[in-house]
Amino acid sequence: MLLFKLIIVILLLFVIVTLFTALYQLNKSDGDSSAVVKTLAVRVGLSLFIVFLIGVGQMTGLITLNRPPF
């Protein structure tokens, strides 16, 4: 269970790294936005994969969501 959560946290860190990589490439490039688009596409793909993993983890019981306080 802890390993599953650790994988999700590592993937979230990769999402942040790709965000700043895209920002760097945007500032560095002279009008060629293909590298920025590729980096942001990787970011979107990772985000979708994380949402999928959270759904699978919740369905299989690896992740338990907090209950409402009422």
PDB file of N, CA, C, O and CB in Angstrom:
ATOM      1  N   MET A   1       0.827  -1.175   0.000  1.00  0.00           N
ATOM      2  CA  MET A   1       0.000   0.000   0.000  1.00  0.00           C
ATOM      3  C   MET A   1       0.883   1.256   0.000  1.00  0.00           C
ATOM      4  O   MET A   1       0.608   2.212  -0.725  1.00  0.00           O
ATOM      5  CB  MET A   1      -0.947  -0.012   1.210  1.00  0.00           C
ATOM      6  N   LEU A   2       1.934   1.248   0.808  1.00  0.00           N
ATOM      7  CA  LEU A   2       2.821   2.400   0.857  1.00  0.00           C
ATOM      8  C   LEU A   2       3.573   2.557  -0.461  1.00  0.00           C
ATOM      9  O   LEU A   2       3.828   3.678  -0.900  1.00  0.00           O
ATOM     10  CB  LEU A   2       3.807   2.267   2.021  1.00  0.00           C
ATOM     11  N   LEU A   3       3.928   1.444  -1.089  1.00  0.00           N
ATOM     12  CA  LEU A   3       4.638   1.501  -2.370  1.00  0.00           C
ATOM     13  C   LEU A   3       3.757   2.122  -3.442  1.00  0.00           C
ATOM     14  O   LEU A   3       4.250   2.887  -4.271  1.00  0.00           O
ATOM     15  CB  LEU A   3       5.089   0.096  -2.804  1.00  0.00           C
ATOM     16  N   PHE A   4       2.483   1.817  -3.444  1.00  0.00           N
ATOM     17  CA  PHE A   4       1.550   2.378  -4.418  1.00  0.00           C
ATOM     18  C   PHE A   4       1.455   3.893  -4.256  1.00  0.00           C
ATOM     19  O   PHE A   4       1.467   4.631  -5.241  1.00  0.00           O
ATOM     20  CB  PHE A   4       0.157   1.736  -4.267  1.00  0.00           C
ATOM     21  N   LYS A   5       1.362   4.348  -3.017  1.00  0.00           N
ATOM     22  CA  LYS A   5       1.295   5.786  -2.761  1.00  0.00           C
ATOM     23  C   LYS A   5       2.610   6.464  -3.122  1.00  0.00           C
ATOM     24  O   LYS A   5       2.614   7.592  -3.616  1.00  0.00           O
ATOM     25  CB  LYS A   5       0.950   6.055  -1.292  1.00  0.00           C
ATOM     26  N   LEU A   6       3.720   5.785  -2.879  1.00  0.00           N
ATOM     27  CA  LEU A   6       5.028   6.332  -3.228  1.00  0.00           C
ATOM     28  C   LEU A   6       5.176   6.487  -4.737  1.00  0.00           C
ATOM     29  O   LEU A   6       5.758   7.466  -5.204  1.00  0.00           O
ATOM     30  CB  LEU A   6       6.141   5.440  -2.681  1.00  0.00           C
ATOM     31  N   ILE A   7       4.662   5.540  -5.495  1.00  0.00           N
ATOM     32  CA  ILE A   7       4.706   5.631  -6.960  1.00  0.00           C
ATOM     33  C   ILE A   7       3.897   6.835  -7.432  1.00  0.00           C
ATOM     34  O   ILE A   7       4.323   7.545  -8.342  1.00  0.00           O
ATOM     35  CB  ILE A   7       4.168   4.329  -7.610  1.00  0.00           C
ATOM     36  N   ILE A   8       2.750   7.069  -6.832  1.00  0.00           N
ATOM     37  CA  ILE A   8       1.919   8.213  -7.214  1.00  0.00           C
ATOM     38  C   ILE A   8       2.628   9.529  -6.887  1.00  0.00           C
ATOM     39  O   ILE A   8       2.582  10.472  -7.677  1.00  0.00           O
ATOM     40  CB  ILE A   8       0.553   8.152  -6.498  1.00  0.00           C
ATOM     41  N   VAL A   9       3.276   9.593  -5.739  1.00  0.00           N
ATOM     42  CA  VAL A   9       4.002  10.809  -5.364  1.00  0.00           C
ATOM     43  C   VAL A   9       5.167  11.058  -6.315  1.00  0.00           C
ATOM     44  O   VAL A   9       5.409  12.201  -6.702  1.00  0.00           O
ATOM     45  CB  VAL A   9       4.512  10.709  -3.917  1.00  0.00           C
ATOM     46  N   ILE A  10       5.889  10.016  -6.697  1.00  0.00           N
ATOM     47  CA  ILE A  10       7.003  10.162  -7.633  1.00  0.00           C
ATOM     48  C   ILE A  10       6.495  10.641  -8.994  1.00  0.00           C
ATOM     49  O   ILE A  10       7.118  11.495  -9.625  1.00  0.00           O
ATOM     50  CB  ILE A  10       7.766   8.826  -7.784  1.00  0.00           C
ATOM     51  N   LEU A  11       5.376  10.097  -9.442  1.00  0.00           N
ATOM     52  CA  LEU A  11       4.800  10.557 -10.707  1.00  0.00           C
ATOM     53  C   LEU A  11       4.352  12.006 -10.629  1.00  0.00           C
ATOM     54  O   LEU A  11       4.489  12.746 -11.604  1.00  0.00           O
ATOM     55  CB  LEU A  11       3.626   9.677 -11.102  1.00  0.00           C
ATOM     56  N   LEU A  12       3.819  12.426  -9.490  1.00  0.00           N
ATOM     57  CA  LEU A  12       3.445  13.831  -9.322  1.00  0.00           C
ATOM     58  C   LEU A  12       4.674  14.739  -9.374  1.00  0.00           C
ATOM     59  O   LEU A  12       4.608  15.846  -9.907  1.00  0.00           O
ATOM     60  CB  LEU A  12       2.699  14.030  -7.995  1.00  0.00           C
ATOM     61  N   LEU A  13       5.792  14.269  -8.821  1.00  0.00           N
ATOM     62  CA  LEU A  13       7.027  15.045  -8.918  1.00  0.00           C
ATOM     63  C   LEU A  13       7.499  15.146 -10.365  1.00  0.00           C
ATOM     64  O   LEU A  13       8.011  16.187 -10.776  1.00  0.00           O
ATOM     65  CB  LEU A  13       8.123  14.416  -8.049  1.00  0.00           C
ATOM     66  N   PHE A  14       7.333  14.073 -11.142  1.00  0.00           N
ATOM     67  CA  PHE A  14       7.679  14.124 -12.563  1.00  0.00           C
ATOM     68  C   PHE A  14       6.800  15.123 -13.306  1.00  0.00           C
ATOM     69  O   PHE A  14       7.267  15.794 -14.226  1.00  0.00           O
ATOM     70  CB  PHE A  14       7.546  12.735 -13.197  1.00  0.00           C
ATOM     71  N   VAL A  15       5.538  15.226 -12.917  1.00  0.00           N
ATOM     72  CA  VAL A  15       4.641  16.206 -13.540  1.00  0.00           C
ATOM     73  C   VAL A  15       5.163  17.618 -13.282  1.00  0.00           C
ATOM     74  O   VAL A  15       5.159  18.458 -14.182  1.00  0.00           O
ATOM     75  CB  VAL A  15       3.190  16.054 -12.997  1.00  0.00           C
ATOM     76  N   ILE A  16       5.610  17.877 -12.062  1.00  0.00           N
ATOM     77  CA  ILE A  16       6.150  19.197 -11.737  1.00  0.00           C
ATOM     78  C   ILE A  16       7.435  19.459 -12.512  1.00  0.00           C
ATOM     79  O   ILE A  16       7.657  20.572 -12.989  1.00  0.00           O
ATOM     80  CB  ILE A  16       6.408  19.318 -10.229  1.00  0.00           C
ATOM     81  N   VAL A  17       8.283  18.441 -12.641  1.00  0.00           N
ATOM     82  CA  VAL A  17       9.533  18.602 -13.397  1.00  0.00           C
ATOM     83  C   VAL A  17       9.239  18.897 -14.864  1.00  0.00           C
ATOM     84  O   VAL A  17       9.890  19.754 -15.461  1.00  0.00           O
ATOM     85  CB  VAL A  17      10.410  17.337 -13.276  1.00  0.00           C
ATOM     86  N   THR A  18       8.278  18.208 -15.446  1.00  0.00           N
ATOM     87  CA  THR A  18       7.963  18.469 -16.847  1.00  0.00           C
ATOM     88  C   THR A  18       7.344  19.853 -17.035  1.00  0.00           C
ATOM     89  O   THR A  18       7.521  20.472 -18.084  1.00  0.00           O
ATOM     90  CB  THR A  18       7.017  17.399 -17.380  1.00  0.00           C
ATOM     91  N   LEU A  19       6.625  20.338 -16.032  1.00  0.00           N
ATOM     92  CA  LEU A  19       6.074  21.689 -16.113  1.00  0.00           C
ATOM     93  C   LEU A  19       7.193  22.728 -16.180  1.00  0.00           C
ATOM     94  O   LEU A  19       7.149  23.638 -17.008  1.00  0.00           O
ATOM     95  CB  LEU A  19       5.161  21.968 -14.908  1.00  0.00           C
ATOM     96  N   PHE A  20       8.187  22.595 -15.316  1.00  0.00           N
ATOM     97  CA  PHE A  20       9.287  23.547 -15.329  1.00  0.00           C
ATOM     98  C   PHE A  20      10.200  23.342 -16.536  1.00  0.00           C
ATOM     99  O   PHE A  20      10.825  24.296 -17.001  1.00  0.00           O
ATOM    100  CB  PHE A  20      10.090  23.433 -14.046  1.00  0.00           C
ATOM    101  N   THR A  21      10.289  22.115 -17.052  1.00  0.00           N
ATOM    102  CA  THR A  21      11.042  21.881 -18.282  1.00  0.00           C
ATOM    103  C   THR A  21      10.384  22.594 -19.450  1.00  0.00           C
ATOM    104  O   THR A  21      11.066  23.191 -20.283  1.00  0.00           O
ATOM    105  CB  THR A  21      11.155  20.380 -18.572  1.00  0.00           C
ATOM    106  N   ALA A  22       9.068  22.532 -19.510  1.00  0.00           N
ATOM    107  CA  ALA A  22       8.347  23.237 -20.575  1.00  0.00           C
ATOM    108  C   ALA A  22       8.523  24.749 -20.437  1.00  0.00           C
ATOM    109  O   ALA A  22       8.653  25.453 -21.439  1.00  0.00           O
ATOM    110  CB  ALA A  22       6.848  22.871 -20.547  1.00  0.00           C
ATOM    111  N   LEU A  23       8.528  25.243 -19.214  1.00  0.00           N
ATOM    112  CA  LEU A  23       8.744  26.673 -18.998  1.00  0.00           C
ATOM    113  C   LEU A  23      10.137  27.079 -19.458  1.00  0.00           C
ATOM    114  O   LEU A  23      10.298  28.122 -20.091  1.00  0.00           O
ATOM    115  CB  LEU A  23       8.548  27.032 -17.517  1.00  0.00           C
ATOM    116  N   TYR A  24      11.137  26.276 -19.152  1.00  0.00           N
ATOM    117  CA  TYR A  24      12.498  26.562 -19.590  1.00  0.00           C
ATOM    118  C   TYR A  24      12.596  26.544 -21.116  1.00  0.00           C
ATOM    119  O   TYR A  24      13.207  27.432 -21.712  1.00  0.00           O
ATOM    120  CB  TYR A  24      13.475  25.549 -18.984  1.00  0.00           C
ATOM    121  N   GLN A  25      11.997  25.539 -21.742  1.00  0.00           N
ATOM    122  CA  GLN A  25      12.045  25.440 -23.201  1.00  0.00           C
ATOM    123  C   GLN A  25      11.288  26.588 -23.855  1.00  0.00           C
ATOM    124  O   GLN A  25      11.666  27.046 -24.934  1.00  0.00           O
ATOM    125  CB  GLN A  25      11.469  24.102 -23.664  1.00  0.00           C
ATOM    126  N   LEU A  26      10.234  27.050 -23.217  1.00  0.00           N
ATOM    127  CA  LEU A  26       9.470  28.174 -23.752  1.00  0.00           C
ATOM    128  C   LEU A  26      10.308  29.455 -23.726  1.00  0.00           C
ATOM    129  O   LEU A  26      10.278  30.240 -24.674  1.00  0.00           O
ATOM    130  CB  LEU A  26       8.169  28.370 -22.950  1.00  0.00           C
ATOM    131  N   ASN A  27      11.043  29.658 -22.655  1.00  0.00           N
ATOM    132  CA  ASN A  27      11.898  30.835 -22.556  1.00  0.00           C
ATOM    133  C   ASN A  27      13.131  30.732 -23.445  1.00  0.00           C
ATOM    134  O   ASN A  27      13.632  31.746 -23.929  1.00  0.00           O
ATOM    135  CB  ASN A  27      12.322  31.045 -21.122  1.00  0.00           C
ATOM    136  N   LYS A  28      13.620  29.517 -23.663  1.00  0.00           N
ATOM    137  CA  LYS A  28      14.841  29.299 -24.430  1.00  0.00           C
ATOM    138  C   LYS A  28      14.605  29.346 -25.936  1.00  0.00           C
ATOM    139  O   LYS A  28      15.471  29.806 -26.679  1.00  0.00           O
ATOM    140  CB  LYS A  28      15.450  27.973 -24.055  1.00  0.00           C
ATOM    141  N   SER A  29      13.460  28.883 -26.390  1.00  0.00           N
ATOM    142  CA  SER A  29      13.220  28.729 -27.820  1.00  0.00           C
ATOM    143  C   SER A  29      12.990  30.075 -28.501  1.00  0.00           C
ATOM    144  O   SER A  29      12.545  31.040 -27.880  1.00  0.00           O
ATOM    145  CB  SER A  29      12.025  27.817 -28.054  1.00  0.00           C
ATOM    146  N   ASP A  30      13.306  30.112 -29.791  1.00  0.00           N
ATOM    147  CA  ASP A  30      13.139  31.322 -30.591  1.00  0.00           C
ATOM    148  C   ASP A  30      11.897  31.258 -31.464  1.00  0.00           C
ATOM    149  O   ASP A  30      11.868  31.860 -32.538  1.00  0.00           O
ATOM    150  CB  ASP A  30      14.360  31.550 -31.455  1.00  0.00           C
ATOM    151  N   GLY A  31      10.901  30.559 -31.037  1.00  0.00           N
ATOM    152  CA  GLY A  31       9.680  30.455 -31.822  1.00  0.00           C
ATOM    153  C   GLY A  31       9.340  29.017 -32.187  1.00  0.00           C
ATOM    154  O   GLY A  31       8.260  28.751 -32.715  1.00  0.00           O
ATOM    155  N   ASP A  32      10.265  28.072 -31.907  1.00  0.00           N
ATOM    156  CA  ASP A  32      10.010  26.663 -32.176  1.00  0.00           C
ATOM    157  C   ASP A  32       9.307  26.065 -30.956  1.00  0.00           C
ATOM    158  O   ASP A  32       9.933  25.831 -29.922  1.00  0.00           O
ATOM    159  CB  ASP A  32      11.340  25.893 -32.501  1.00  0.00           C
ATOM    160  N   SER A  33       8.026  25.827 -31.085  1.00  0.00           N
ATOM    161  CA  SER A  33       7.257  25.369 -29.929  1.00  0.00           C
ATOM    162  C   SER A  33       7.029  23.865 -29.919  1.00  0.00           C
ATOM    163  O   SER A  33       6.252  23.377 -29.099  1.00  0.00           O
ATOM    164  CB  SER A  33       5.933  26.071 -29.892  1.00  0.00           C
ATOM    165  N   SER A  34       7.674  23.120 -30.794  1.00  0.00           N
ATOM    166  CA  SER A  34       7.428  21.676 -30.836  1.00  0.00           C
ATOM    167  C   SER A  34       7.944  20.988 -29.578  1.00  0.00           C
ATOM    168  O   SER A  34       7.313  20.045 -29.102  1.00  0.00           O
ATOM    169  CB  SER A  34       8.084  21.060 -32.074  1.00  0.00           C
ATOM    170  N   ALA A  35       9.072  21.431 -29.026  1.00  0.00           N
ATOM    171  CA  ALA A  35       9.595  20.820 -27.805  1.00  0.00           C
ATOM    172  C   ALA A  35       8.683  21.133 -26.620  1.00  0.00           C
ATOM    173  O   ALA A  35       8.494  20.293 -25.741  1.00  0.00           O
ATOM    174  CB  ALA A  35      11.029  21.313 -27.522  1.00  0.00           C
ATOM    175  N   VAL A  36       8.126  22.324 -26.598  1.00  0.00           N
ATOM    176  CA  VAL A  36       7.212  22.707 -25.518  1.00  0.00           C
ATOM    177  C   VAL A  36       5.941  21.880 -25.592  1.00  0.00           C
ATOM    178  O   VAL A  36       5.425  21.431 -24.568  1.00  0.00           O
ATOM    179  CB  VAL A  36       6.876  24.211 -25.589  1.00  0.00           C
ATOM    180  N   VAL A  37       5.445  21.682 -26.785  1.00  0.00           N
ATOM    181  CA  VAL A  37       4.219  20.898 -26.962  1.00  0.00           C
ATOM    182  C   VAL A  37       4.453  19.443 -26.550  1.00  0.00           C
ATOM    183  O   VAL A  37       3.598  18.834 -25.906  1.00  0.00           O
ATOM    184  CB  VAL A  37       3.735  20.968 -28.432  1.00  0.00           C
ATOM    185  N   LYS A  38       5.599  18.893 -26.918  1.00  0.00           N
ATOM    186  CA  LYS A  38       5.911  17.505 -26.535  1.00  0.00           C
ATOM    187  C   LYS A  38       6.014  17.369 -25.017  1.00  0.00           C
ATOM    188  O   LYS A  38       5.507  16.408 -24.439  1.00  0.00           O
ATOM    189  CB  LYS A  38       7.231  17.043 -27.196  1.00  0.00           C
ATOM    190  N   THR A  39       6.667  18.329 -24.380  1.00  0.00           N
ATOM    191  CA  THR A  39       6.814  18.267 -22.929  1.00  0.00           C
ATOM    192  C   THR A  39       5.470  18.401 -22.224  1.00  0.00           C
ATOM    193  O   THR A  39       5.205  17.696 -21.250  1.00  0.00           O
ATOM    194  CB  THR A  39       7.763  19.357 -22.449  1.00  0.00           C
ATOM    195  N   LEU A  40       4.632  19.290 -22.705  1.00  0.00           N
ATOM    196  CA  LEU A  40       3.310  19.438 -22.095  1.00  0.00           C
ATOM    197  C   LEU A  40       2.419  18.232 -22.381  1.00  0.00           C
ATOM    198  O   LEU A  40       1.559  17.892 -21.568  1.00  0.00           O
ATOM    199  CB  LEU A  40       2.638  20.711 -22.600  1.00  0.00           C
ATOM    200  N   ALA A  41       2.615  17.584 -23.524  1.00  0.00           N
ATOM    201  CA  ALA A  41       1.868  16.363 -23.817  1.00  0.00           C
ATOM    202  C   ALA A  41       2.272  15.248 -22.856  1.00  0.00           C
ATOM    203  O   ALA A  41       1.430  14.465 -22.418  1.00  0.00           O
ATOM    204  CB  ALA A  41       2.098  15.922 -25.276  1.00  0.00           C
ATOM    205  N   VAL A  42       3.558  15.177 -22.531  1.00  0.00           N
ATOM    206  CA  VAL A  42       4.017  14.197 -21.538  1.00  0.00           C
ATOM    207  C   VAL A  42       3.388  14.498 -20.185  1.00  0.00           C
ATOM    208  O   VAL A  42       2.990  13.585 -19.461  1.00  0.00           O
ATOM    209  CB  VAL A  42       5.565  14.203 -21.427  1.00  0.00           C
ATOM    210  N   ARG A  43       3.301  15.776 -19.848  1.00  0.00           N
ATOM    211  CA  ARG A  43       2.696  16.176 -18.576  1.00  0.00           C
ATOM    212  C   ARG A  43       1.231  15.775 -18.513  1.00  0.00           C
ATOM    213  O   ARG A  43       0.773  15.256 -17.495  1.00  0.00           O
ATOM    214  CB  ARG A  43       2.832  17.683 -18.371  1.00  0.00           C
ATOM    215  N   VAL A  44       0.501  16.008 -19.579  1.00  0.00           N
ATOM    216  CA  VAL A  44      -0.922  15.628 -19.608  1.00  0.00           C
ATOM    217  C   VAL A  44      -1.064  14.110 -19.531  1.00  0.00           C
ATOM    218  O   VAL A  44      -1.937  13.601 -18.827  1.00  0.00           O
ATOM    219  CB  VAL A  44      -1.610  16.167 -20.895  1.00  0.00           C
ATOM    220  N   GLY A  45      -0.218  13.397 -20.245  1.00  0.00           N
ATOM    221  CA  GLY A  45      -0.264  11.937 -20.196  1.00  0.00           C
ATOM    222  C   GLY A  45       0.028  11.399 -18.812  1.00  0.00           C
ATOM    223  O   GLY A  45      -0.641  10.476 -18.346  1.00  0.00           O
ATOM    224  N   LEU A  46       1.027  11.970 -18.149  1.00  0.00           N
ATOM    225  CA  LEU A  46       1.325  11.545 -16.783  1.00  0.00           C
ATOM    226  C   LEU A  46       0.166  11.853 -15.836  1.00  0.00           C
ATOM    227  O   LEU A  46      -0.157  11.050 -14.961  1.00  0.00           O
ATOM    228  CB  LEU A  46       2.601  12.225 -16.287  1.00  0.00           C
ATOM    229  N   SER A  47      -0.446  12.999 -16.011  1.00  0.00           N
ATOM    230  CA  SER A  47      -1.574  13.364 -15.151  1.00  0.00           C
ATOM    231  C   SER A  47      -2.752  12.410 -15.334  1.00  0.00           C
ATOM    232  O   SER A  47      -3.386  12.004 -14.361  1.00  0.00           O
ATOM    233  CB  SER A  47      -2.017  14.798 -15.442  1.00  0.00           C
ATOM    234  N   LEU A  48      -3.037  12.060 -16.575  1.00  0.00           N
ATOM    235  CA  LEU A  48      -4.115  11.100 -16.827  1.00  0.00           C
ATOM    236  C   LEU A  48      -3.786   9.727 -16.239  1.00  0.00           C
ATOM    237  O   LEU A  48      -4.662   9.046 -15.706  1.00  0.00           O
ATOM    238  CB  LEU A  48      -4.375  10.977 -18.336  1.00  0.00           C
ATOM    239  N   PHE A  49      -2.519   9.328 -16.339  1.00  0.00           N
ATOM    240  CA  PHE A  49      -2.091   8.051 -15.779  1.00  0.00           C
ATOM    241  C   PHE A  49      -2.219   8.062 -14.259  1.00  0.00           C
ATOM    242  O   PHE A  49      -2.596   7.053 -13.663  1.00  0.00           O
ATOM    243  CB  PHE A  49      -0.643   7.741 -16.191  1.00  0.00           C
ATOM    244  N   ILE A  50      -1.907   9.196 -13.625  1.00  0.00           N
ATOM    245  CA  ILE A  50      -2.046   9.306 -12.169  1.00  0.00           C
ATOM    246  C   ILE A  50      -3.513   9.198 -11.761  1.00  0.00           C
ATOM    247  O   ILE A  50      -3.839   8.510 -10.794  1.00  0.00           O
ATOM    248  CB  ILE A  50      -1.450  10.638 -11.665  1.00  0.00           C
ATOM    249  N   VAL A  51      -4.390   9.869 -12.489  1.00  0.00           N
ATOM    250  CA  VAL A  51      -5.822   9.767 -12.192  1.00  0.00           C
ATOM    251  C   VAL A  51      -6.294   8.326 -12.343  1.00  0.00           C
ATOM    252  O   VAL A  51      -7.081   7.841 -11.530  1.00  0.00           O
ATOM    253  CB  VAL A  51      -6.638  10.697 -13.115  1.00  0.00           C
ATOM    254  N   PHE A  52      -5.817   7.640 -13.380  1.00  0.00           N
ATOM    255  CA  PHE A  52      -6.157   6.238 -13.587  1.00  0.00           C
ATOM    256  C   PHE A  52      -5.656   5.379 -12.422  1.00  0.00           C
ATOM    257  O   PHE A  52      -6.384   4.521 -11.922  1.00  0.00           O
ATOM    258  CB  PHE A  52      -5.566   5.735 -14.914  1.00  0.00           C
ATOM    259  N   LEU A  53      -4.407   5.614 -11.989  1.00  0.00           N
ATOM    260  CA  LEU A  53      -3.856   4.844 -10.875  1.00  0.00           C
ATOM    261  C   LEU A  53      -4.627   5.086  -9.583  1.00  0.00           C
ATOM    262  O   LEU A  53      -4.853   4.156  -8.810  1.00  0.00           O
ATOM    263  CB  LEU A  53      -2.390   5.190 -10.673  1.00  0.00           C
ATOM    264  N   ILE A  54      -5.029   6.329  -9.349  1.00  0.00           N
ATOM    265  CA  ILE A  54      -5.802   6.618  -8.139  1.00  0.00           C
ATOM    266  C   ILE A  54      -7.147   5.901  -8.195  1.00  0.00           C
ATOM    267  O   ILE A  54      -7.611   5.378  -7.182  1.00  0.00           O
ATOM    268  CB  ILE A  54      -6.009   8.145  -7.970  1.00  0.00           C
ATOM    269  N   GLY A  55      -7.775   5.871  -9.361  1.00  0.00           N
ATOM    270  CA  GLY A  55      -9.040   5.147  -9.511  1.00  0.00           C
ATOM    271  C   GLY A  55      -8.882   3.663  -9.287  1.00  0.00           C
ATOM    272  O   GLY A  55      -9.693   3.045  -8.597  1.00  0.00           O
ATOM    273  N   VAL A  56      -7.842   3.083  -9.867  1.00  0.00           N
ATOM    274  CA  VAL A  56      -7.589   1.651  -9.686  1.00  0.00           C
ATOM    275  C   VAL A  56      -7.262   1.349  -8.224  1.00  0.00           C
ATOM    276  O   VAL A  56      -7.725   0.354  -7.667  1.00  0.00           O
ATOM    277  CB  VAL A  56      -6.435   1.181 -10.602  1.00  0.00           C
ATOM    278  N   GLY A  57      -6.466   2.212  -7.617  1.00  0.00           N
ATOM    279  CA  GLY A  57      -6.119   2.004  -6.213  1.00  0.00           C
ATOM    280  C   GLY A  57      -7.318   2.105  -5.296  1.00  0.00           C
ATOM    281  O   GLY A  57      -7.415   1.378  -4.307  1.00  0.00           O
ATOM    282  N   GLN A  58      -8.225   2.998  -5.619  1.00  0.00           N
ATOM    283  CA  GLN A  58      -9.430   3.135  -4.795  1.00  0.00           C
ATOM    284  C   GLN A  58     -10.356   1.944  -4.995  1.00  0.00           C
ATOM    285  O   GLN A  58     -10.979   1.478  -4.041  1.00  0.00           O
ATOM    286  CB  GLN A  58     -10.170   4.442  -5.129  1.00  0.00           C
ATOM    287  N   MET A  59     -10.454   1.446  -6.228  1.00  0.00           N
ATOM    288  CA  MET A  59     -11.324   0.290  -6.489  1.00  0.00           C
ATOM    289  C   MET A  59     -10.784  -0.995  -5.880  1.00  0.00           C
ATOM    290  O   MET A  59     -11.556  -1.844  -5.435  1.00  0.00           O
ATOM    291  CB  MET A  59     -11.503   0.102  -7.982  1.00  0.00           C
ATOM    292  N   THR A  60      -9.467  -1.142  -5.858  1.00  0.00           N
ATOM    293  CA  THR A  60      -8.877  -2.370  -5.319  1.00  0.00           C
ATOM    294  C   THR A  60      -8.635  -2.299  -3.820  1.00  0.00           C
ATOM    295  O   THR A  60      -8.283  -3.304  -3.202  1.00  0.00           O
ATOM    296  CB  THR A  60      -7.579  -2.666  -6.020  1.00  0.00           C
ATOM    297  N   GLY A  61      -8.819  -1.129  -3.231  1.00  0.00           N
ATOM    298  CA  GLY A  61      -8.643  -1.002  -1.793  1.00  0.00           C
ATOM    299  C   GLY A  61      -7.233  -0.613  -1.381  1.00  0.00           C
ATOM    300  O   GLY A  61      -6.939  -0.574  -0.186  1.00  0.00           O
ATOM    301  N   LEU A  62      -6.355  -0.325  -2.328  1.00  0.00           N
ATOM    302  CA  LEU A  62      -5.006   0.107  -1.976  1.00  0.00           C
ATOM    303  C   LEU A  62      -4.993   1.528  -1.432  1.00  0.00           C
ATOM    304  O   LEU A  62      -4.126   1.890  -0.637  1.00  0.00           O
ATOM    305  CB  LEU A  62      -4.093   0.010  -3.183  1.00  0.00           C
ATOM    306  N   ILE A  63      -5.952   2.323  -1.863  1.00  0.00           N
ATOM    307  CA  ILE A  63      -6.091   3.690  -1.384  1.00  0.00           C
ATOM    308  C   ILE A  63      -7.497   3.822  -0.803  1.00  0.00           C
ATOM    309  O   ILE A  63      -8.487   3.501  -1.461  1.00  0.00           O
ATOM    310  CB  ILE A  63      -5.836   4.739  -2.535  1.00  0.00           C
ATOM    311  N   THR A  64      -7.568   4.294   0.422  1.00  0.00           N
ATOM    312  CA  THR A  64      -8.876   4.538   1.027  1.00  0.00           C
ATOM    313  C   THR A  64      -9.072   6.051   1.093  1.00  0.00           C
ATOM    314  O   THR A  64      -8.206   6.777   1.581  1.00  0.00           O
ATOM    315  CB  THR A  64      -8.990   3.878   2.460  1.00  0.00           C
ATOM    316  N   LEU A  65     -10.194   6.509   0.608  1.00  0.00           N
ATOM    317  CA  LEU A  65     -10.492   7.919   0.617  1.00  0.00           C
ATOM    318  C   LEU A  65     -11.053   8.323   1.964  1.00  0.00           C
ATOM    319  O   LEU A  65     -11.655   7.505   2.658  1.00  0.00           O
ATOM    320  CB  LEU A  65     -11.463   8.271  -0.497  1.00  0.00           C
ATOM    321  N   ASN A  66     -10.862   9.575   2.340  1.00  0.00           N
ATOM    322  CA  ASN A  66     -11.391  10.069   3.610  1.00  0.00           C
ATOM    323  C   ASN A  66     -12.900  10.138   3.555  1.00  0.00           C
ATOM    324  O   ASN A  66     -13.480  10.506   2.533  1.00  0.00           O
ATOM    325  CB  ASN A  66     -10.809  11.447   3.948  1.00  0.00           C
ATOM    326  N   ARG A  67     -13.530   9.783   4.656  1.00  0.00           N
ATOM    327  CA  ARG A  67     -14.982   9.889   4.736  1.00  0.00           C
ATOM    328  C   ARG A  67     -15.378  11.287   5.133  1.00  0.00           C
ATOM    329  O   ARG A  67     -14.623  11.970   5.827  1.00  0.00           O
ATOM    330  CB  ARG A  67     -15.553   8.874   5.724  1.00  0.00           C
ATOM    331  N   PRO A  68     -16.560  11.735   4.704  1.00  0.00           N
ATOM    332  CA  PRO A  68     -17.019  13.051   5.147  1.00  0.00           C
ATOM    333  C   PRO A  68     -17.260  13.075   6.652  1.00  0.00           C
ATOM    334  O   PRO A  68     -17.581  12.035   7.228  1.00  0.00           O
ATOM    335  CB  PRO A  68     -18.297  13.445   4.407  1.00  0.00           C
ATOM    336  N   PRO A  69     -17.119  14.210   7.301  1.00  0.00           N
ATOM    337  CA  PRO A  69     -17.208  14.260   8.759  1.00  0.00           C
ATOM    338  C   PRO A  69     -18.622  14.128   9.327  1.00  0.00           C
ATOM    339  O   PRO A  69     -18.780  14.089  10.547  1.00  0.00           O
ATOM    340  CB  PRO A  69     -16.622  15.532   9.233  1.00  0.00           C
ATOM    341  N   PHE A  70     -19.630  14.061   8.500  1.00  0.00           N
ATOM    342  CA  PHE A  70     -20.991  13.987   9.028  1.00  0.00           C
ATOM    343  C   PHE A  70     -21.509  12.581   9.083  1.00  0.00           C
ATOM    344  O   PHE A  70     -22.644  12.357   9.506  1.00  0.00           O
ATOM    345  CB  PHE A  70     -21.914  14.821   8.207  1.00  0.00           C
TER     346      PHE A  70
END
